[in-house]
Amino acid sequence: MLIIEGLTRRYGDRIAVDDVCLEVPRGSFVGVIGRSGAGKSTLLRMVNRLADPSAGRILWEGRDVTALQGRALRDWRARCAMVFQQFNLSGRLDVLTNVLVGRLNAVPAHRSLLRLWSAEDRAIALSALERFDIGELAAQRAEHLSGGQQQRVAIARALVQEPDIILADEPIASLDPRNTRVVMDALARINREFGITVLCNLHALDIARAYCDRLVGLSAGRLVFDGPPEALDAAAARELYGLEADEAVDHAPALPGPTPQVAPFALHA
């Protein structure tokens, strides 16, 4: 279980996240919602320790994540994978190598620097790409892919880290409706098939309702809503978004359907 206790982040006089407390059981798919500037990205970055809290603690299975340093911190970042809005791929590298970057914490440093990937690592990376129907793109440079394809590569990279948690920071913000559905389906499949906990920052309420089993709402850095999607009524939406409430409601895609049969991919224990 992920436990967040009194988490706060200050930037000078500004409070980005203000005394947030949460408990997230393993295997949950949690949507973090709220208007731009509400503190959603800062919250996820603190969980991954890309940003350090000003106060509070983050616990995973009873271990204090906020106290980790050095190798232990690198191990945590491998177990707590990030998917970013802007993909964070190396455009000049081929797709397979971008995915293999997710294996860096599992291989000796000299092998990763020289790109001496094992046959097993290559098989894991290729299988992850095939799982998201982009195996045929393995040899292409990442900069030649569409936005939706790049985000699926980023999700494949996160999956090969063999994480306990995936933190997705506005993963569909720059995508069209079709690719929005493809990317959200990919995250839902990871959650459903592997039991990986997913925390996903989302702006569109209908997409959050369609995919998440729990919604957590932030406003001005404070937790103002925590409950199932059906409990988010118009009044709660207005508290979260104010005058932007109507703009935050998009046409919801259908819930993910049956998962198609694809190449097998098994996470190591």
Summary of the structure (lengths in Angstrom):
residues: 269
radius of gyration: 18.3
end to end distance: 17.6
largest distance: 55.9
contacts: 864
relative contact order: 0.18
helix: 41%
strand: 23%
